[in-house]
């Protein structure tokens, strides 16, 4: 997906709360970044050239986390719910 402008009506098609969608998208983006950082942390612990070959096959042209999170949001692939405090 190319990074580009998104029509505001795309964000309003199911739910009128724009801020909710921004937060959901930002949290999904953080999940994507965290999962990728685990992959690159494993790269730092390589001691053998055979392990290095495995990382040569990785796709370094990964899609940007923001674009991927927005694509998932607009395709209705994300589900979220609210944590309700029962003590209040």
Secondary structure, DSSP 8 states (H G I E B T S, - for coil): -------HHHHTSS-S-HHHHHHHHHHHHHHHHHHHHHHHHHHHT--SHHHHHHHHTS-SS---HHHHHHHHHHTT---------TT-
